[in-house]
Amino acid sequence: MTQAGDVAIVGAGLGGLTAALALQRQGWRVRVYEQAPVLGEVGAGLSLSPGAGRGLASLGVGPALLDASLPVPDIAFVHYRTGERLAGALSQDGAPDRSFETARHVHRADLHAILLAAVGANDPDAVRTGKRLERVEQGAAHVVAHFADGEAVEAALLIGADGARSAVRRTLFDDQPPVFAGQIAYRCLIPIERAAPYLGGVNAMVSIGAGRIFNRYLIRKGALLNVIGIVQSDVWPEEGWNTPATVAEFAHAFEGFHAQVLSLIGCAPPGHLIKWGLFVRPPIATWSAGRVVLLGDAAHPILPFLGLGGALAIEDGIVLARALNEASSIEPAFAAFEHARKPRVETVRTQSIVQGEIIQASDPDGAGVGRSPSQNTTLFDYDPCTAPLAINR
């Protein structure tokens, strides 16, 4: 379609910046509005599926991303108490993989910085911080975003990429509160010099037990170990991403796990260990209304048991840009985007739930990890650059 007017994107996360970069490459003038006052070193490790990696490479950031990430080996699933292998490989040596034929592990901050630099190289004024959205109004030919500082911004279309607690979703689509999923996650980053004695030569390992999983893998060229432990729980007092936790609390939650896990927990840097509750929202009937569309967690937050949340947001940004490029106007573009993405998202959402049930089974010896959805390559090989688009012109 003709690039008439600006695109306003609310949220400068991975999905928002991917959409911004993809639309810039098609000739759109894009403005990204982020409520945080500063964009910096936020987050920890994430998994990047092969398809999402290829999608980002198509936007020109492939070499930088390969430099910043590590290929995901055959992840070892082990028994929580004994450390004995249940599935995957305990030997993970080999030559570095300089391709997107396999999944890759990357520090979220590194990937975010790569995307931010690419967007800024196209337009130094593209991203604005300290912009908290209050409401959205629509007219026949434009949409207006009203921010807390009093500024009102007019655009041809608006993309809500502002995460699971999306203000865009709340104001236009769904104001239902999130529901606690009965899971608490602990997270920290450990310098490799502290973690190395407890890795046993295994770069990526998931220890599974009754209602608990402990996942750890290397990022930042092996300089950091990303650690995340997820525990079933009946109580969580608030929704939030950065509640401080203590090493003693983390260790208590994983009492009975094998020595490598407990030793790594003991290496957690004091003051840099956080916890958060996992919250979910039911699927909504539509992701678009008029000139506004949602993507990523704003449209479809999912549980993290497949590690595909970031990949879905990246896929959304690329497919949405393709739809806007190929359709004659906004309405068929948004319709094609939803038609292309909803089956994919729903499959990942439901399989993430199943994966969590499998790897938090009451009997790890019979958990059947080898048959888990994580072994289904079709979930990870989805390519947003070639996924079919049905455009009703």
C-alpha positions, 0 to 999 in steps of 0.5 A: 500500500502507499506509505501515506502518513506516519506509523506510530508504534507504542513500545520499543521492545523486540516486536516494536523495533522489529516492526519499525525496522521492517516498515522503514525498509519499505519507506514508511516514516516510523515513530516509536514511543516508549514509556521508559525514560531510558533504553538500556541494559534490560532483561536477560537471556532469550532463545531465538528460533531459526525462523525468527533469526532468518527473519531478522537477517532479512532486515540486515542485522544478521551479521551483528546478531550472529556475532552477539549470539551462540548456537543452541546445542542439543539441550540436556534435560536431566533429573532434578535430584540425580542430574542423570540425563533424561533427554538431549546430550550431555556433551556439547562441544563442537565448532561454532555455528555461524548460521540461523539453521539452529536456534540461538541464545542471546542476551535480550539487551544485545538483541535490543541494542542491535535493533535499536541501532539499525532503526536509529541508523535509518532515522535518528529521531525514530525512537522517543522515550518517556512517553507513557500512553494514556488513550487512543482516539480514532478518526476516519483518516487518522489515529491520535495517541495521547500521552501522559505529558500532554502531547498528542501524536497523529498517525496513519496507523498505530501499532500496540507493541507495549507488552503483556500489560499493554495500554493500547490493549486496555484502552481499545480492546480488553481491560480484563485483569491478567490471571496468575498462572500459578508459576513464579520465576526466578532469574539472574545472570552469573559471570562465567568465572563464578559459574564455570566450576559447576557446568560440567562441560554442558552449556545448556541444561534443564533440570526437571522435577515435580512442579519445578524446572531449572534452566541455564545456558550461556550467553554473551559469547560465553561470558555470562550464564543465564539462569531461570528457575520456575516454581509452581505456587498458589500465591503471588501478591502482585503482577510485576517483572522485577521483584527482588529475591534473595539467594536463600529464597531461591535455594529454598525453592529448589531444595532437593535438586542436584548439587550443580543447581544448588551451587549455581544458585549460590553463585547468584550475585547479591542484589541482582536476583529477581522474581516475577509471577507468570500471568496469562490473559485469554485470547481476544477475538481480534487484534485490530480495530480501525487503524490500530493493531496489536502485536507480540505480548500485547496481543497474545502473551504466552507461558515461557516453557517453549522459549518462543515469546520473543520469537513470536513478537519478532515474527509478528513485526515482520509479517505485519510489515509484509501485509502492509506492503502487499495490501491496498489499504489498512483494513485488508492488511490487518485482516491478512496479518491476523489470518496468517498469525493466529493459527501459529500463535495459538499452536505455540500458546497451547503447546507451551502449556503442554510443555510446562505440564510435561517438564513439571510432571510429578515423576521426572523419570517418566516425564517423556521429555523426549516426546515433548513439544520442544522436539517438534521442529515445526514450532521453531522453523516457522519463517515469517519471511515466507509464511503465506499471506492471503490478501483480500484486495 
